[in-house]
C-alpha cells in the first residue's frame, strides 16, 4: 500500500504531471505541473478504477500510468500522453489475487508488479509493452509472508522488493526476463513490524523500508548479494508510523511520510546512510501522511495525506524543503494515498475562454485546455464594463478582448495576454448610440464593429495597438432595426449584422474605407428578428439565428452576396435561436436557443444540414444564448441562463462528449456571450521593473500595449536598502536588484505571477553598494558593478534552481574606480563596465572561465565618470553615458576592442549622462541625463549619431537616471528623481510619442534603474 515511485523516471527529466491515488471516486487524479506548481486537472479517465486507489506509478517514459486499487481487477492501466488518460488497457488475463496496494514499473519499462492484500501470493508481476499486460509471471518460490503493501524494482533491474505484513516484513528477489529468482536472505536486522513501503536508491546501492513501529524507517546497503548490515537509524527519528519512503532521484536525500506531526521527515543521504534531519517544511501536512515522491529533477517533493487539501508539494533543494506551492485549484475528493510524477503531458492552458454576463464584473475569463478544461479564473479587469455584458470577442492575434454591454460607453476593450486583462483602452471618441449586443474584429484585426440599439444600429472603428480610431462613416443604407450580432467574412471583404425588423439580416462590402453599398436582401428572409450571425470558415456560407421557426437560416455567400436559402434542418432547434457558430473546420454548426436542450448541433457539408447530433448527456441548465467552438475544434461551450451559466463539452465528429467540470469560480449570473481564443504560438508577456529609493526598493508591473498593468505584489523578502539597478534574465525567469547594504544584490524567480521566493545570497557576497546588475545573453552569468574592491563581481547563474554559483575570479586588471554600470555584448563574449576614475570604461573578454585580459582603453576616454554603458544590438558599437560634456561617448567595437570614438552628437545632452540604451533594432540611442529635458534621443547608424529627435511633448518631471526600450522597441521608459518617478512614452521611427498614463501605484521613491523583461511561451 501507499506506493511511491520517484525513482522510476529519468533523473534529468522535468516534471510535467503529478498523479495522485485517492480513496474516493474518481480514485485517480492527475494534475498538470509547471515551474510555478499545480496548473490544472486532467479530465478523468473514461473508465475509472473500480475502488479506492492505494498506489500509482508512471512507466519510465511516462507513456503509461497504472493504479493499484481495491475491487477487481485490482490494477488498472492507461496510456498516457500530453492529452492525459487514454483508453484503459485490457485487464491482465490472470488478475492479482487481492486488492492492489502498491504498483511499480521496472526501469526498462518491460515489467509491472503489484503488491496485493488479503490473499496469497501477495505479489503479482507481468511483462509490460505498448499493448499492455503480458502473461503473468510465475509466483516466487518463497512468497511474502503477509499482505503486500509496497513494491519496487531496483533501478539496475536486477531485483524486486516487497514490503509486507508479518515477519520478515520485507522480501526481496533477483529479477530477470524470466521473472522472480530465489528469495534473498532476510536482512540480519529486520524491520520491527509491518513494512508499508520500500524504495531503492537511484544507484541501487541501498534499500529502505518504511514500517509500523520502532525506528519507523530501516535502511540497508544493497548489492548483488542482497542486504548488507543495517545502517544506523537517523539521529532524529520520524515521529510516527512510517508509511511512505522515497529517495530523491539525484540520490542526495531520503523522505519518509508518517503518522504524527510533522507527518513528513527528510534527511540527507550518502554512502554512510542518514544525515542530520532537514528542518520541517514551514507549512506542514495536517494529518497522517501516506505517499511521498520526489520529482524526477529532484527540485520538488510531494506528500499525500488524510486532510484537506490532501496533497502538499514543496520546492526541494540541497537545503531541504522550500516554500509550499499553492494548492491545486481542484482539490482531491479524499485522502491522497500515493503520488507519482510523470515527464510527459506538458498540458499548458494553450487557449482562453471568456464569458459575458449580466452581473458585475460583467466579463469573466479563464485559461482553457482540452485536457484540463477550465483553469482558475483570471483577476477581473481593474475597470470593469459598466453594465451587463452581452457579447465579447478576441482580436485575431489574441492580444485584445472587447466586450459589448449595456450602459455607456457600450463597448469596452482591454489588452489581453497570458496574464489576463490589461489596462482598459480609452473609449472611442464617438460611442455607439446605446446598448450594444454584438462585437467582432475583422480578420486582419485592423477594424472592430459593434451592433447596438438605436440608429445607426452598427458602428465600426479602425483598431490599432493604441485602441479605437475615428469611427467609420455610417453605411449609406442603414439596417432597419436594433443591431444584435455582427460578423466579418473570413476574407475581410464583407460585414453582416443581424437585427430586428425585416429584412432581419443586412450585409455590406467592407474595405479599409469602411462600409460599401448594401448587398441585396436574401430572397427568403429569416422569419423573425435576427439575433446572431456567423460566416462559415470558408466564407462560402452565412447563418442567421432568429426568433421564429425554423430558428436558424443559412445561405450561400459570395462576392455577390446572399444565395438561395438552404433547406431547414430535418430536426429544428426547439426555440428562439439566440446564437450560432460554425466549427473552425467548417464541419459542424451549432445553435444556442430557448427551450431544452438549449443547444443543438448538426453536421455541416457546405451546402446543407446533416442529421442532428445527439444532445449532450448533461444539458445546459437554462436558455442557451451563445455557442462557441474552441480554435482547435476539440471543445464547444455554451453561455446560458441559470447556474453554472457556462457549460463546455469535448467536441468531435461524433458530437458532444462528457461535460467538463464547471469552472471553480463561476460567471456571476446569466451568461450571454462566450468566446475562445488561442495562445499565440509565441505568446509574449512583457513587464517593466524599477529599482528605487524607499521600501520596497523594487517595483514591477505588467506592460501592455495600453501601458502599465496593476503593480505586482512586493516580494516576500525585500532588498535591504535603496535599489540602484535592476535586470531581468534573458528568458524572463529571474529578476535581480542591485542595492545599498549587504548582500548588495538580491535575486528572485520571476513569472507572469510576479516575484518568487528570494534566491539564496551568493556565498561570496558583493563588496560595497551595488550600482548596476546584468545577466549575460545566455542567462548563465550574472554580473554586478559595485563600490568596493573588486568593483565588479560575476557569478554563474542557474534560473529556477540554485541561483548564484561560486563567484568567478576577479579580473587580473582591476577597475580604476567604483563600478556604476555593467553590460555584456550581444554575443556574450565581452563584459564592459562604466566606472569612476579614468579610463571610466573598461572591457574584458568573457568566457565560461570568467574574465579575460582587459582590452586596451579607448584612445579617447570619456571626459567624466562613467555611469551607464550599452552595446548596440549588432554588437558593433558601445556607448558610455558619463559626467562632463559631451555626456555621452560612443565607439566602434570589434574583437580587437574599442575603435576610434564617434563624433559627438550635434546637439548634446544638457547634463551629466546617467543612463544609455540602444533601441532593439539598433536605429536609435537614448541618454538619460540630469538637466531638462532629462532625456535625449538620436537616430543611430554605422556612422554614429544622427540629428537629435524632438523632446517628448510631455516633459519629464525631474533628473533622469536610467533609460530602457521594451523588447519590441515600441516603448521607452525613463526613471527619474521626481514623482511619478517613472514615465514611459511610445516610440517609433519618428521618436517620442504620447506619454502613457502613470501606473495606478507609482514607485515610492527616486528611480535609479529601469528594465523591461519578457516571457515567451
N, C-alpha and C positions, 0 to 999 in steps of 0.2 A: 504493500500500500504506500501511497504518498511518494510515487516515483519522481525523481528529478534527474534531468539528463543534460546538464550543461556541458558535459564532456563529449557529447555525441556529435558536435558540429565543429567546423573548422575554426581554429583559433583566430585566424586572420580576418574572418568574415564579420561584417557589420550586422547587427540585429535589425530585422525588418518586421518581425511579428513576435508577439508573446501570446502563447496559448495557455489557457487555464482550464484544468479539470475541476468541475464543481459538483456539489452533491445534489443539486436540483436542476430540473429541465431548464435549458437545453443540454446540460451536462458538460458541454464543451463550448468555450467562448474564446474567440481569437481576436486580439487587438492589434491593429496596425501600430508600428513603433517607429519613431523618428528621433532625431537628435534632441528634441525637446520633451521626449517621453511618449505617453499614450496619444494616439492620433484619432482613433475611431475604432468601431467594432465591425468586423466582417459579418456578413449575413450567415445565419446558422446553416449547417449542412441540411440538405433536403431530407435526408434520413438521419434522424438523431440516434445517438447511443440509446440503449433501452433501459438504462438505470443509472444510479448515482455513479459518477466517474471518480476513479481513485488514482489514475496515472495517465500521463500524456507524454508523448515523445514525437519529435520530428525525425525523419530519416536524415542521414548526414548531409545530403544535398538539399534537404528541405522540399523534396518533391512529393513527400507523403507525410501524413500525420496519423498517429494511432492513439486510441483511447482505450484504457483498461477500465472496465465498469462492472457493476452488478447486473444481474439478469442476462440470460443467454441472448446473444452469442458470447458475452463476456469480453470480447475485444472487437472494436470497430475501427476500420482504417479507411482513409480517404486520400485521393490525390490532392496535392496542394500546389497552388500557383499564385501569381500576383492577384488573381481574381478571388482567391480564397479556396473554400472547400469544393472539391469535385464530387462526382457521383461515387457513393460508397462502394468500396471494393466488395466482392463476394466474400461471405464469411468463410473461414477455413473449413475444409471438409470435416476435419476432426476438431471439434471445439475444445477449448480449455475445459477442465473438469469442474471448475467452480468460478465464483466471482473474480473478475480481474482486479488485481490490486496494484500492480506495477507493470510497466512496459518499457522495453528498450530495444533499439536497433543496434546491430553491430556497426563498427565504424566504417566497414567497407560497404555497408548498406545491403548486404546479401542475406541477412538473417534478422528475425524479430523474435523476442522472447516475452512471455507473460508470466508474472508471478500470480498465483491464484490461492484462494482461501477455501476452507471447508472440506474439500475432498482431495485426497492424494491423486496425482503426484505433486501438486503444489507448484509446478513449473511446467510450462509448455513452450516449445520453440519450433519455429517454422523457417524454411527458406523464404526469402523475400525478393521480388522482382517487380518490374513495371506492371506486371499482371496481377500482383497482389500476393496472397499467401500461397506457398507451396505445400507439399505433403508434410505433415507433422513429423519432426524428428522423433526417434525412439526416446523414451524416458531415460534419464540417467539410471545406471545400475543401482546406485545408492541414492535414494530420494532424500530431499529435505525432510526433516522430521516433523514439521508442523506447517501451519498456514504461511504461505509465501506472502511477503509484504513488499519487498523491493527487489529489483533485478538490475544487473549491469553487466555489460561486456567490457573487458579490458580494452583500452584504446588500441593496443597492438594486435587485438583479435585472437589472442591465444587462450583466453579464459573467460568464464562466465561465473557470476556470483549471485547467490540468492540470500536475502535476509529473511528470516522466518521466525515464527514462534517455536518454542521448545528447543532445548539444548541440542546442538552447539550454537544455535541462533544464527549461524552463518555457514553456508555450504558453498564450496567452490569446485569448479570442474575445468579440466582442459577443454578447449573448444577448437573444432576444426570443421572442414567441409562435411564431415560425417556426423557432426553433432557433438553430444556430450562424451567426454572421456571419463576415466576413472577418477572418482572424487579425490581431491587433495586432502591430505591430513588436516584435521582441525588445528586451529592455532593453539599454541601451548597455553596461552591465557585467553580464555573465552570471553566474549561479551557477557555481561552479567544477567541478561534477561532478553526478552523478545527483541529481535532485530527488526526495526521498522524500515530501514533503508540502507543502501550500500552504494558506494562510489569508488571508482579507481581514480588515481591521479592521472593527469593527461599523459605522462610518460610511462604509465603502467608500473611505476616503481613502488606504489603504495596503495593500500586499500583501507577504507574507513567504513565503519558501521555505526549508525545511529540506533540507540537501543533504549529500553524502557526504564532502567534503573542504574544505580551505581554512578559511574562517571558520565553516563548518558552518551558518550562517544568513545569508540575504541578504534585505534588505527595501527596498522602493521606494515612493515616493509613487504613488498610483493616481488616475486621473481618466478622463473620457470619451475622452481621447486615448491612454490606455494607461499604460505605465510612465513614471515620472519618473526623475530621477537617483538612483542607489542611495544609500540612507542610509549614513552611516559605520558601520562594524562596531562592535559593542559593545566597550567598553574591555577587558572581560574576556570572552573567547570561551567558548562551550561547549567542553568538553574532548575531545569525540569526535564521530564521525559524527552529524550531525543527522538525526533520523528523524521526529519529530512536531513540529508547531508549532500554537499556538493563541493567539489574543488573548482577554483577558477580555471578557465582554460589555459591561462599562462602559467599555472602551477604554483602561484605565489601565495595563495590563500585557500582556506577551507572555511565553510559556513555550515552551521547547524541550526535547523529550525526546531523549536521545542515548546513544551508546556512551561508555564510560569514566566512572568516578565523577566527580562526584556523580549522573550519569545524568539529572538534571533541573536546568535552569537557567532563571531568570526575571529579567526586567528591567522597570522602569517603562517605559511607552510614552507618547509625546506626539507632537505635530506635528513635533518635532525629531528623532524617532527613539528610539533606545535610551537609557535612563538607566543609572545605576550599578547593577550586578548586585545583586539581593537576596541576602541571606545564604541559604546552603543550608538545606534543612529539617533539623531536628535528627535525624530518623530518615530515612536515605536509602533509595531503592531499592537493591537489592543486585546488580543486573546490568543489562545493556543495556536501556534503556527505549525503548518503541516508540510508544505512543499517549499523548497528553496532552489534557486537556479541562477547561475551567473550567465550573462550574455556572452556570446561567442567571442567578442572582442575584449572581454574582461573589464568593460567600462561600466557595467550596470549589474545590479543584483536584485532579484525579485523574490518576495516571500508571500505565500498564501496563508490565510489564517481564518479563524472562525468568528469574525465580527465585521460589520460593515466598515470600510469598503471592500473587505475580504482579500484585497491584493495591495501590497505596497511595493513600489520599485524605487531604488535609490541609485544615484551615481556611485561608482566604485573606483577607487584609485589605490596606489600604494599606501595611502594614509588611512584607508578604510572607507567607511560609509560617508557618502556625501549627502547632499540635500535630497530629501524625498521628492520624487516627481509628483506633479498634480495627479489626483485620482482620475481614472478614466471617466469620460462623460457618461457612458452607460455602465452602471455598476453591475457586478455579478449578482445572481439571484440568491446565492447561499455560499457557504464556506468554499474557499479555494483550496483544494486538496492536493493539487500538484500543478506545476507550471513548467513550461519549456519554451525556449527561444528558437526561432527559425530565421533563416537568412534569405528566404525568398518571400516576396509579397509586397514590395515597395508600393503599397496601395495608397498612393497620395490622393488627397482630395483634389483631383485634377479638374474639377468643374465646380461651379457655384449654382445655387438656385435661390431665387428671391421671390417674395410673395408680397403683393399689395393688399392691404386690408383696411377694415373700417374704423379701427380704434388705434389710438396712439401706441406705438410710434409710426403707424400707417405703412411702414415697409419693414420687412424682416428678411434677412439674408443668411444663408448657411453654406458652408462647404458641402460639396456633393461628390460621392464616388459610387459607381455602380456596384462596387464590392462592399462599401461601408454604409451607403445610404446618407442620411443627413448627418453632418457634423455639428459641432457646437455653434450656436447662433452667434453671428458677429455682433459686436457692440453697435448699438443704434447710432445713426448719424448724429453729430453734435447739433445740427439744425435739422430737425425732422420736417417732413412735409407738413403743411398747415391744416390739412383735412384728410378725410378718408381717401386712401389710395385705391384707385380704380383700375389701373393698368401700369405696367412697367416694361422697360426694355433695356437691354445691354447694348452698347455700341459693338460693331462687328469685331473690333480688336480687344474687346472685354475691358477697356480702360475707363468706361463711363457707364453709370446706371442712371436712368431717367425715370421719374415717377409722375404719372398723370394723377391728378387728385382734385377733390372738392376744395373750395376756398382759395382765394387769391394767394399766390401767383399762378395757381392751377397747374403748373409744371415745375418740377424741381429736379435738378441734376447734380450728381456728385462724381468726383473721380472714383474709380474702383480699382482695387488691387487685391493681392492675396491677404492684405491686412484688413480689407473691408472698405468701408466708406471713407472717403477723404472729405476735405472741407468743401462745403456746398459752393457750386458755381454761382456767380451773380445771376439774378433773374434776367430774362430777356427784356430789352428796353420796351418792346411792345408786347404786352401779355396776351395770351388767349383771352377771349372776352368773358368767359365764365367757366363753370365746372367742366373739367376735362375727363374723358373716358378712354382715350386711346392714345398711344405714343409709339413711334417707330423711328429707327435710324435708317438712312439709306445704306445700301450695301457697301459703299465706299467709306461710310462713317462721316461724310462731309456735310450731311444735312440731317435735320430732325424735324418730324412733323407731329402735330397734336390734333386729335379730334375732340371737339367740345360743343357744348350747348351754345346757342346764340350765334347769329351771323357774324363772321363768315363760315362758321362751323368747322373750319380747318385752318390751322396756322402752321406755317413752315419757316424754318430758320436755317441759315448756314451754321455748321458746327465745326469748331476747331479746338485745339488744346486750351484756348482761352475761354471756351464756352460758347454761348449763343452769339450769333452775329445778328445783323439787322434783318428783321422779318422780311421774307419774300412778299411780293405783291400778291394779293388775293387772286384766286383764279377768276378769269373773266366771267365764267358761268359758275355760280356758287352751287354747292349742294343745297338740297331743298329742305333739309331739316337737321335736327340736332345730330352732331357728329358723334360716332361711337368708336368703332375700330378703324385703324389706319394701317396700311401696309405698302411698302415699296416692292416692286417686282425685283427678282434676283439680279437682273441686269441693270437695275437702277434707272430704267428708262420710263417707268410708269409708277403712278401712285394711285391708290384706291382708298375710298372712305365708305364705310357702312354708316347708315344714318336713318333717322325716322323720316317718314313721308316718302311717297313714291318719287323716284324710282328705287329708293332704299339702298342703292349702291351707285356710286359715282366714281369715275376714274379719269385720269388726265395723263398726258405725256409729262415726263419730268426731265429736266436738264439742269445745268449749272445756273440757269437763269430763273428756274422755278417752274411754275405750272404752265403747261401748254394748253391748247384748245381741248375742251372736254371731249372724251370719246362718246360715241352714241351709246344710249342705254341698251342693255341686253334686250333681245326680242321678247323673252319671257322673264318678267321681273320676279324678284323674290316676293313671297306672298305676304310678308309682314315686315315691320320695322327691322332694318338691318342692324345687327348688334355687334358682329365681328366679321373680319375679312382676312383672308390669307391667300397668298400665291403659293403654288407648288414649287418645290426646289428647282425644277427645270424651267420655271416661268411659263409653262405651257398651259397652266390651269389656274383658275381663281375660284375660291369658295367663299360663300357668304352664310353665316349663321343668322337666323332670323326668327321672328316672334310667332309665326303661324305655320301650320303644317304645310310642307314637309320639314320645316325647321332647318333644313340645310339645302342650299342650291349651289351647284357647281357648273362652270362654263369653261370651254376652251379659251385660251388667251393668246393673242399675238400682237404684232405691231399695229394691227388694225382695230384692236380692242376685243370686245366680247364675241365669242362664237355662240352657236346654238346650245342651249342648256342641255346638260347631260340628264339622263333618266334618274329619277329618285332612287335611293337605295330601296331594296326589297323590304327591309325592316327599318322603319323610320326611327329616329330618336323619339322619345316618349313625351317631350315637352319643348317649350321655347328654347331655341338654340342660343346660348349665351356666348360661346366661344368656339373657335375652330382652329385646328393646326394640322399641317401635313408633317409626317415624319421626315427627318433630314434626308433619307434615301428616297423619299417620294413613294414608298410602297404602301403607306397607310395614311388614313385621315381619321381624326378624332374630333368629336363634338361634345362639348360640355353643355348640359341642359337642365331645365327644370324636370322634376318628377324622376323617381327611381327608374333606372340605375344611375342616373345623374351623369354618366359618361358612356358614350357609345363610340365604337371604333370599327372601321371597315378596311379591308384591303383596298388599295387604290392602284389601278392599272394604267393610269394616264388617260383613260377615256371613260371609266365607269367605276362605280362602287362594286366591291365584291361582297360576299356573304358576311354579314355582321360577325365580328369576333364574339366569342362567349364573354359575358360580363365578368369583371373581376370577382374572385371568390369573396373578397371583402370589399363592399361597395363604399364609395364616399358616403358620408353621413348626412349630407344635405345637398341643396341645389348646387349643381355644377356651374361654375362661372367661366372658367378658362382652362383649357388643356395646354400642356407644353411637353414636347419631347426633348430629351437630353441631346446634346450635339453629336454624341457617338451612337445615337439610336438605341441605347440599351435600357432606357427608362422613360416613363411617362408620368407626369404629375398633373394633378387636378386641384385647382383652387375652388373651394366650395364653402357654403354656409354651414354652420354647426361644427363644433369641435370634432376633430383636431384642425379643421379649416384648410388643411392641405393633405392630400393623400398621394403617395407615389408608389409605382409598381415597376418591376422589371418589365422590359418590352422585348419581344422577339417576333419572328414570323408567325409564331403560334398565338400571339396576342399578349394579354396581361399575365404576368407572373404573380407570385405571392407578394402581397403588400409589404413594403418596407416598414420598419418601425417608425413611429411618429418622431418628429424632432423632439429633443428633450425640452426645449423651450418653444412652445407653440406660437404661431402668429396670434396677435392679440384678440382677433374677432373675425367676423365674416371676411373671407378672402375673395377678391375679385380678379386678381391677376397673378400669374406665375410665369417665370421665365428662367431658363437655364443659360449659362454661358460656359465657355471653355477657358481653362487656363491658357494663356499664351504658351506656345512651346517653350519659349524662354521668357517666363514671367519675371519681370524685374521690379523689385521693390526698392525704393530709394529712401534714404534717411539723411538727416543733417544733424550734426552734433557740435556743441560748442564747449570749450574749456574756459572757465571764468573765475573771477573772484567771488567770494561769499558762498557759503554752503548752498547747494550740494556740490559746487565746483565743476560739475559736468551736467549738461542738459542735452537731451536728444529728442528729436521729433521725426515722425514720418514726413516724407517730402512728396508732394503730389504735383500734378500739372497745375493745380489751383493754388499751391502754396503749402504752408505749414499744416500738418495734422495736429492732433491732440498730443501734447507732451507725454512722452513715455514716463512711467513710474521711475523714480530715482533708484539707483542701485541700492541693494540692501546694505552693502558696505561702501561708504563713500570714500573718495580720495581724501587725504588727510589735511589738505590745505588748498590755497588758490591754484586753479588749473591754468597752465600756460600753453599747452599743446595737446592736440587730440588727433588720433588716426584710426581709421578702420582698416582691418586686414583686407587684402585684395578680394577675397571671396565673401566679405561681409560677415564672417563668422566670429570675429573678435573686434573689440574696441579697446584702445589704450589711451591713458591720460598721463601727460607729464605735469608734475605739480611740485609745489613747495613742500618741504617737510618729508622725512622718511616715511615710506620707502621711495618717494620721489617719482615712482611710476606705478600706476595701478591699471590692471587689465581685467576685462570681463568677457565671457562669451557673449555673443550678440546674435539675435534672431529677430524675426518680424514681431516678436512679442516684447523686444527690448533687451534690457540688461539681464544676464545670467548671474550666477554666483561667482564672486570675485576669484580670479586665479590666485594661487599661492604666490607670494612675493618672490622675486629672484633670490637665489641663495646668496649671491654676491650682490648686495644692494648698490644702487646707483649712488654715487657720491655727490652731494650738493643739490641745490634746487634744479629740477629738470625743466628745461625751456622748450624742447621740441622732441617729438617722437614720430617714428615712421616704421612701416613694415616694408620688407623687400617685395619686389613684384611677384615672386613665387610664394610669398607668405611664410617662408621658412626662417626668417630672421626679423628681429625687432631691434631697433637702434634708438638710443636716447642721447640727446645733447644736453649737457648739464654744466653746473657752475664750479665743480671741484674736480681736481685731477682724478681720473684721466680725461675729463671734459667730454668724452664720448664713450659710451658703453654699448656693446651689442651682444645679443643672446640668440641662440637657436629658439625657434618658436614652433609649438605644436598646438594648433587651434583645436578646441573641443576635447583636449586631453590634458596634458601636463602643463601647458603654457610655457613658461620660461625654462630654457635649458641652462646648461653651465656656461657662464659668461666666456666669450671669446677673449683671447689675449689682447691687451691694449695695442694700439698701433705703435710701431717701432719709433716713429717720429711723432711726438705728441703735438696736440694743438697748442697754439700760442696763447690762447685765452678762452674764456668761458664759451662753451658751445651754446648757440642760440637756435639754429635751425638745422635740420638734417634731412637728407633725401637720398634715395637710390636712383641710379639711372634706370631707364625703362627695361634694359636688358639684364639688370641686376648685377652687372659686372663692375660697377663703381658706386662708392658711397661718398657723398660730399657734405661738408659741414660749414655753415656760416658761423663766425665766431668773433669775439673781441680780439683786438690786437692784430697788427699786420702779420700775415698777409690777408687776414679777415675771411678768406675762403680757402679751405683745404680739401683735397680729394685723394682718395686711395682706391686702388683696385680692391675688388671684393670677390671672395670665392667661398666655398664651403669650409675653408680653413680659416676664414676671417680676413683681417686687414692685410693688404699687400703693402709694398713700398710706396710711400707717398709720392704723388705726382709733383712735378715741378710747379711752383707757384706761377700764376699768370704774369706775363711781362708787365702788364699794367694792373696793379692790385686795386680793389675797391678803395675809395677815399676815406671811408669811415667804418666803424664797427659793423660787421656783417650780422644781419638779423634774420633774414629768410633766404632760402635757396630753392631752386626748382630746375629740373631738366625739361626740355621740350619733349613732347610725346615721341618724336622720332629719335631722341637721344643725341641729336646733333648740335644742341645748344644748351648752355647753362646760364642761369641768371641769378644775381645776388641783389637783394634789397639791403640797403645799408644807410648808416648815418652819413651826413655830409653830402653836398651836391657832387654828382648828379643824382644821388639817392638810389639809383639802380644801375647795375653794370651787367653786361651780357657778353658771352664769349662763345665762339665755336667750340665744340667738344668732339674728341675722337679718341681712339685707343692710345694716342700719344699724350692726351691730356688737353690742357687749355690752348686754344688758338688765340689769335690777335683780337683784342677787345673790339666789339662792335662800336660804331659811333653812338654817342648819346642820343636819346630822343630829342627831336627839335624843341618840343615843349616838355620840360622836365616836371616830374612830380614836385610838389611845393613844400615838402618837408621830409624828415627822416623816413626812409623806406623801412617799413616794419615787416611786411609780408609780400610774397610774389608768387604768381601762379600763371601757367600757360593754360589756354583752353585745350580741351581734349583733342581737337583736330589740329592743334598747333598754329591756328591762324591768328591768335591774339595772345597778348601778355598783359597782366594787370598787376598793379602795385598798390598795396595799402600803405598809407603814409600819415604823418602827424598833423598836417596843416590842410585846411579846406582847399579843394573839395574832398580831401581824405582818401580818394581813390582815383587813380589814373590808369587808363587802359589804351593800348595801342595795337594796331594791326602788326602781325609778325610774319616775317618771311626769312628766307635764307640770307637776305641782305640786312636783316636786323629790324629795327623799329620803324613803323610807318607813322603817318600823321595821327596824332592823338585823337581818340574818339571824344565826342561831346560828353561833358559831365552828365551824370544821371539827372533827370528832371527833378526828382525828389532827392534833395541833398541828404547826405549822411548827417548824423547829429553830433558827431564828435570824432576825435582821433581814431584812425583805423589801425588795427594791429595785425590783422590776418585777412586773407582773401582765398576763396576757393571756387572753382567751377564744378557743377554737377557732372555726372558721367556722360550725359548726352550733350553737354555744352549749351543747354538752353537756359541755364540759370547761373547767376554769380552771387556769392554770399560774402559779406564783409562783416567781420567782428570789430566792435568799436567800444569806446570808453564811456559813452553816454547812452541813456535809455533810447530806444528799446534794446540796445547792446548788439543786436544782430539785425541786419537788413539784407534782403535778397531781392535782386532785380532779374527780370527776364533778360536774356542775352541772345543776340543774333549777329549776323554779319554787319549789321548797322550799328552795333554797340549796345549800350544800355537801353533797356525798355522800361516798362512800368514797374514800379516797386510793388512787391507782394505785400499783402496785409501782414502786420506783425503777428507773431504767434499769440494765441489766447493767453498762454502763460509764458511770459518773457523770462530770459535768464535773470538771475538775481544780482549780477554784478558785471563788471567790465569783462568783455570777451577778448581773450588773447589768442585763442586758437579756434579754428573752424574747419570742419571736414565734412564732405559728403561721402556716404557709403552706399553700397547696393548689394542686394542678394538676388542672384539669378537662379531660378529653379525651373 
